[in-house]
Amino acid sequence: MSSAPPETEALLRGIEWRVLRRLDGLLQGDHRTLLRGQGLDLADLREYQPGDDVRHMDWNVTARMGQPHVRVFIEDREMTAWFLLDLSASVDFGSFDLDKRDISTGFVGAIARLLSRHGNRIGAMLYGRGVDTVLPARSGRQHVLALLHALRHRPDAPVGHPTRLKDLLDAAAGVVRRRCTLFVVSDFISEPGWEAPLGRLAQRHDVVAVRLFDPLELDMPDLGLVTLRDAETGEQMLVDTHDPGFRKRFARIAAQREAQLRASFEAAGVDTLELATDGDLFDAVVRFVDLRLQRLRSTAAAAGGRPMPTHLHAAASAANSPT
């Protein structure tokens, strides 16, 4: 019997019915395309044989023994995923029935349950004003319920404290030591400085930047006189959205931010997945599966080199604005 609150249990059951049961037919049991193991463990050393991979040559042993020797590895099949969750004030924005936090919760619940039901471990770090919650990596449905409960039952992030995504990424570097898959789930509305820590994480881990956005942040419609409030600082401003010049400037600034974000993700070498507040959760998970398959193909094509980052866009190209 589950000890989770009824509303959390209902949330997870809804995700399982709406997403996982439909997804089973697409995956056909091939869940290992979603995550990679933590690496290769050294099992033995033996003399080189024709056809062995020269990259596995142990030159120290070769020099000592006078005969070429190679390392023999076994794959570490244990898989671990960590969710680095930005729950700052701007994530509570949404112009549709759902806000960005709702989209984050649904996506995290679906991916966490998809992975944990195959025995993989799931961990999470939650960021509000700072990193205030760390859920150690564990497996099982009860652990996913605990994660969803932590997401749904926490106080709203304080207004007037700009997000420092860098703090979350730096904290992850200190907590997550073994190689794993990291999901950085954020709208990336943050003070500068997160780009370099994201790149450092990608050098050690398989990183997916899951970007949350609302269509109203990308394209301002004609709504007449409206009051815009910066969710991060609380600052308010009265604007005339009926003015074509204002809407044009808004779109230009949004496009510039979009270009900067994409350049930052590309420079960091991370995969990106974009989720909109008016999107469908099942479609989002299918896009993630496609992203993993692209990663698998790019790894094979690279023949051992670093795979190229891939990008899946959930809506038309544009940018978040700090509104």
HELIX and SHEET records of a PDB file:
HELIX    1   1 PRO A    6  ILE A   15  1                                  10    
HELIX    2   2 GLU A   16  LEU A   20  3                                   5    
HELIX    3   3 ARG A   21  LEU A   27  1                                   7    
HELIX    4   4 HIS A   31  THR A   33  5                                   3    
HELIX    5   5 VAL A   54  HIS A   56  5                                   3    
HELIX    6   6 TRP A   59  MET A   65  1                                   7    
HELIX    7   7 ALA A   89  ASP A   92  5                                   4    
HELIX    8   8 LYS A  100  SER A  116  1                                  17    
HELIX    9   9 ARG A  141  ARG A  152  1                                  12    
HELIX   10  10 LEU A  165  VAL A  175  1                                  11    
HELIX   11  11 GLU A  195  ARG A  204  1                                  10    
HELIX   12  12 PRO A  215  GLU A  217  5                                   3    
HELIX   13  13 PRO A  244  ALA A  268  1                                  25    
HELIX   14  14 LEU A  281  ALA A  302  1                                  22    
SHEET    1   A 2 GLY A  39  GLU A  47  0                                        
SHEET    2   A 2 HIS A  69  ASP A  76 -1                                        
SHEET    1   B 7 VAL A 131  ARG A 138  0                                        
SHEET    2   B 7 ARG A 121  TYR A 127 -1                                        
SHEET    3   B 7 THR A  80  ASP A  86  1                                        
SHEET    4   B 7 THR A 181  SER A 186  1                                        
SHEET    5   B 7 ASP A 206  PHE A 213  1                                        
SHEET    6   B 7 ASP A 271  ALA A 276  1                                        
SHEET    7   B 7 HIS A 311  LEU A 312  1                                        
SHEET    1   C 2 LEU A 225  ARG A 229  0                                        
SHEET    2   C 2 GLN A 236  ASP A 240 -1                                        
END                                                                             
